[in-house]
Amino acid sequence: CSTVTYNDNGTKRKVMYEGSLGGMIVPYGDPDIGWYFKAYLDSGDYGMGTLTSPIARGKDAPSNAVLLNETIADYTGVPMEIPRAIAVFERYAGPEYKHQEMGQPNVSTERRELVVRWISTVGNYDYIFDWIFHE
């Protein structure tokens, strides 16, 4: 779990309290004797963080994204660094307000979102996680 805060002129404000990833199951549904019991819990069985994929700017995230390295503990507890593990970027989220009075200029504003993205590759599956912060 993690708590995200920001400094608002000396006051610490919570943006997200205890963000975490829930369990993810991959049921195969094959009735064959060798497969019927298999249902992988990708987030718990394999470790989504240790399988983080480096993000390619302009492909996995916008070209203006800020890419951050990540340091986590590997399966034995030893620190390991994953380059370009997290992307932070702002994106257009549609119109926030729009009004037009007859004979008056258009008044409109846009909505923006701050996105924090990471990608984890477990076997043949690529999971893209976006934490989206609205204005």
URZIZI-V294653 format. One record per run of one state. SS is the DSSP state (H for helix, E for strand, - for the rest). FROM is the first residue (numbers start at 1). TO is the last residue. Records with the same first field share a line. If there is no record, write none. Layout:
SS = FROM-TO  FROM-TO
This chain:
- = 1-1  9-10  20-24  28-38  48-51  54-56  58-60  62-65  74-78  100-106  123-124  135-135
E = 2-8  11-19  25-27  39-41  52-53  57-57  61-61  66-73  79-99  107-122  125-134
H = 42-47
